[in-house]
């Protein structure tokens, strides 16, 4: 099935293939206007490569196998470009999801912006009591960004606090020193 699917994807016109790649890179349903442009959606639906999302205003890849085949054959530069386009579009939307922006800015190779959004995602995770996730995001932010010493200390202590709240005191202890 993978070879037949690959051939079907290869036969798509460039706008339809680009839309399918964008959806595959996104890994989740996207609003129609962000997912496709022009008549690409009709061709992708006809080929059973995409379908309407749960709320009908979104579009998603039809099956995980389709997504896997697209991503397997996607050039690294094209993947980065799709991540960048998604990150820029999502950042411009009202109330963007920080976790999505972390994923896409990091995938685009923009570690500074990924780190900035990781700080927001970490604070949100901690506020919702997802302490292990918060600690992970604080660590990513520290490794991706360049911050003044005072902010490094603040983020390090926030990470340590999140680790303590997650019951990982042994990992937190050296961060307090």
N, C-alpha and C positions, 0 to 999 in steps of 0.2 A: 504493500500500500504506500510506502514512503516514496518509492520511485515514481509511481503514477501521480502521486500528489505533487512531487517536485516538478514533474513535467507540466502539470496543470498550472502551477504557480509560474513557471518559466514562460508559459504562453500568454500570461496576462500582459495587458498594455502597461507602460511605465507608471501612469497615475494609479492604476488599480494595484499594481505590485507595491508601490510606495505606501499606499494606504494600508495594505495588508501587513507590510513590514512594521509600520508605525503601531498598528494594533498589537502585533506580536511582541514588540519591544515594551509596550505599555504594560502588558500582562494582566490587564483588567479592562472592563468596559470603559469606553470613552464616549463623551458627548459626540453626536454625529458631526457637528461642525469642526471638531478637533480631529476626528478620525479620518474623514474622507473629504475630498474636494471633487466637484464636478460629478460625472456619472459613474465614478468608480464603485460606489456602493451597490448599484444595480448589478454590475458584472460580478462582484464578489458574492453577493447573495445568490445569484443564479448558479454560481459554481459551488455553492454550499461551503464557502470559505469563511464567511462571517454571518452573524445573525443579530437580530435586535437584542439589546440587553433587557434586563428585568423590567426597567421602567419605560421601555420603548423609545426613549429619547437618547438612548445610548446604543453603541454597536460594540460587539466583541467577536473575537476569533471563534469560529464554530466549534472547534474541538482542540484539545491539548496537542493532539498529533499534528494538526495544521501549524500550530504555534511552534512546536519543536522543529518541524521541517524548515519553516521559514528562518528560525534563529540559527539552525545548524548551517545554513548556506549564506547567512548574512555576513558581509565583509565587516571587519571591525570598525572601519571608518564610517560606514553607513549606519552601524549600530550606534556609534557615538553621536552622529548627526541626528538620528531619530531621538535619542535621549535628550540632546540639546534642544531640539524643537519642542518636545513635550515639556521639558522643564521651563522653557521660556513662556510657553502658552499657559501652562498651569500656574506659574508664578504671577502672571498678569491677571488671572481670574480673581474674583472676590473670594476671600476666605480660603486660600489655597491650603491643601493638606501638606503639612511639613514633611511627613514620612514619604509621600510621593516625590516631593522635591529633593529630598535627600537621595533617593534612589536614582532619579533622572539626572541631577547635577553630577552625582558621582559617576554615573554611567557615561556622561558626556566628558568626563575628565576634568571638570571644574570643581576641584576639591575645596577651594576657598568658599564658594557658595554652598556646596554640599555641607561643609562644616557649620556655616552660619545657620542653615536650616536644621541641621542635626541638633543644635542647641535648643531651638524652638520645639522640635519633636521630642527631645529628652525632657524638657520641662513639662510638656503635655503628658508624656508617659508617666512621669512621676506624679503629676496631679491626679491621674486616673489610677494610681497605685500599681502601675506596671513597672516595678522598680528594676527588675533585671533588664528590661528593654531600655529604661532610662539610663542605666549604667553603661550599657553597650553604646548607646547614642552619644553620651558624654565622652566616652573613650574615642569614638570615631571623630567627634568634633575636635578633640585635642590633637589627634594625629593628622587631621586634614587641614586645620586652620593655623594661622599665625596670630597670636593674641598677646596683648601686653601682659606683663608678669602678674598684675593684680587679677586680671580676668582668668589667667591660667590657674591661679590659686583658687578662685571662686568656682570654676568648673571642676577642678580636681576634688574639691570638698563636696560639691554637689554629687559627683560620681561616687565618692566614698559614702555619703549619706544614703544614696540609692542602693549601694551594695549592702549596707547594714540593714536597711529596711527589707531587702530581698533575702536576708538571712545568710549573707555571704561575708560575715565579719572578718574572716581570715584574709580575704582579698582586699577588704577595706582598710585594715589596720595600717599597712605600709603607706597608704595614701594620706593618712593623717599626720605622718611624721615629717 
